[in-house]
Amino acid sequence: LCAISLIVFNLKTKILRMPSFSNKVLSQAAALDTSLLPPLALGQIVAYLRKSGFEIYQDDLNIKIHNDNYYAKAKENEIDTSIFFNEERISKYISGAKDRDLDLIMEDVEKKSSFSGFDVILVSFPIIFDNSSGFLFALALCRFLKIKYNPLIVAGGGNQSIELLNQR
């Protein structure tokens, strides 16, 4: 039913891979490894939906943020990911609290991927291994996009768990 609605109402859709962050103390935080490869399933989903008549676009914030944070020569392209390790601050933000610094970071993220004009945003959460920063980033971005553009946001991903939240 949802798929039929997307086609019938010609809803412009974007599927977005969210980033995953490592603590700066991890020695391989900047390393190019297989964690930066986009999951094959996203490409398969996009190909299937396009073949079925959907107007869907795919983007990968994981590789864009990683590349700009570790390899770009222009420092203004970097995203301060350290803020997403502050669970309390992000929790307040996604609950509705105003946070100008987070809004500015989200505006910088928006420069990496266009969100204007999309009716539906499909968010692929990162798999949570050692911390919840990627999950918190995704929730903060969803809040920002909902306020700015009001798309339908559908979020999910493999092996999702909130068990890492509030672990102190």
C-alpha positions in Angstrom: 0.0 0.0 0.0 2.8 2.4 0.9 4.7 1.6 -2.4 1.5 2.2 -4.4 1.0 5.6 -2.7 4.5 6.7 -3.5 3.9 5.9 -7.2 0.3 7.1 -7.5 1.1 10.4 -5.7 4.5 10.7 -7.5 6.3 11.3 -4.2 9.9 12.3 -4.7 12.0 10.1 -2.4 15.5 10.0 -1.1 17.2 7.1 0.6 20.1 8.2 2.8 22.9 6.3 4.4 23.8 7.8 7.8 27.3 8.1 9.1 28.9 6.2 11.8 31.5 7.8 14.0 34.4 6.5 16.1 35.9 8.0 19.1 39.0 10.1 18.2 41.1 7.8 20.4 40.6 4.9 18.1 43.7 4.6 16.0 41.9 3.7 12.8 39.2 6.4 12.9 40.5 7.9 9.6 41.4 4.7 7.9 39.7 3.8 4.6 38.2 0.4 5.2 35.2 -1.7 4.2 33.0 0.2 6.8 33.0 3.0 4.2 31.6 0.9 1.4 27.9 1.5 1.0 25.7 -1.5 1.9 24.7 -3.5 -1.1 21.1 -3.6 0.1 20.6 0.1 -0.4 21.7 -0.1 -4.0 19.4 -3.1 -4.6 16.5 -1.3 -3.0 17.0 1.8 -5.2 17.4 -0.3 -8.4 14.2 -2.2 -7.6 12.2 0.9 -6.8 13.4 2.7 -9.9 12.5 -0.2 -12.1 9.1 -0.2 -10.5 8.5 3.4 -11.4 9.6 5.2 -8.2 11.4 8.6 -8.3 14.1 7.8 -5.8 17.5 9.2 -5.2 20.3 7.7 -3.1 23.0 9.4 -1.1 25.7 8.5 1.3 26.4 10.9 4.2 28.8 8.4 5.7 31.4 8.7 3.0 30.9 12.4 2.4 31.4 13.3 6.1 34.3 10.9 6.5 36.0 12.2 3.4 35.6 15.9 4.3 36.6 15.3 7.9 39.8 13.5 7.1 40.9 14.3 3.6 39.5 17.7 2.5 41.9 20.6 2.3 39.1 23.1 3.2 38.5 23.0 7.0 35.1 24.7 6.5 33.8 21.4 5.0 34.4 19.5 8.2 31.6 18.4 10.4 32.2 18.6 14.2 31.2 15.0 15.0 32.3 15.3 18.7 29.0 16.8 19.6 27.2 13.6 18.8 28.9 11.8 21.6 27.0 14.1 24.0 23.9 11.9 24.4 22.2 14.3 26.9 22.5 17.3 24.6 21.3 15.4 21.5 18.4 14.0 23.5 17.3 17.5 24.4 17.6 18.6 20.8 15.6 15.8 19.4 13.0 16.4 22.1 12.5 19.9 20.9 15.1 22.1 22.7 16.6 24.8 20.7 20.3 24.5 20.1 21.8 27.0 17.6 25.2 25.1 17.4 23.4 21.9 16.4 21.3 23.8 13.9 24.5 25.2 12.4 26.0 21.7 12.1 22.9 20.4 10.5 23.0 23.3 8.0 26.6 22.2 7.2 25.4 18.6 6.7 22.7 19.9 4.4 25.3 21.4 2.2 26.6 17.9 1.5 23.3 16.5 0.4 20.2 18.3 -1.0 17.0 17.7 0.9 14.8 20.4 -0.6 11.9 19.1 -2.7 11.8 15.6 -1.3 8.4 14.3 -0.1 9.9 11.2 1.6 13.3 10.7 3.2 14.3 7.1 4.0 17.0 7.0 6.6 19.3 4.0 6.9 20.7 4.0 10.5 24.2 2.9 10.9 24.9 -0.4 12.7 25.8 0.5 16.3 29.0 -1.2 17.4 30.8 0.8 20.1 28.8 4.0 20.6 25.5 5.7 19.8 26.9 8.8 18.1 25.8 7.8 14.6 22.3 6.9 15.9 22.1 10.3 17.7 23.4 12.1 14.5 20.6 10.5 12.5 17.9 11.5 15.0 19.2 15.0 15.1 19.2 15.3 11.3 15.7 13.8 11.2 14.5 16.5 13.6 16.2 19.3 11.6 14.7 18.0 8.3 11.2 17.6 9.7 11.2 21.2 11.0 12.8 22.7 7.8 11.1 20.7 5.1 8.4 18.5 6.7 9.0 15.4 4.7 7.6 12.0 5.7 10.7 10.4 7.3 11.0 6.6 7.5 14.0 5.3 9.5 15.4 1.8 9.9 18.3 -0.4 9.4 19.8 -3.7 10.2 20.7 -4.8 13.7 19.3 -1.7 15.4 19.4 -1.5 19.1 19.1 1.4 21.6 21.0 -0.6 24.2 24.0 1.7 23.9 21.9 4.7 24.9 22.2 5.8 28.5 25.0 3.4 29.3 27.3 5.2 31.8 
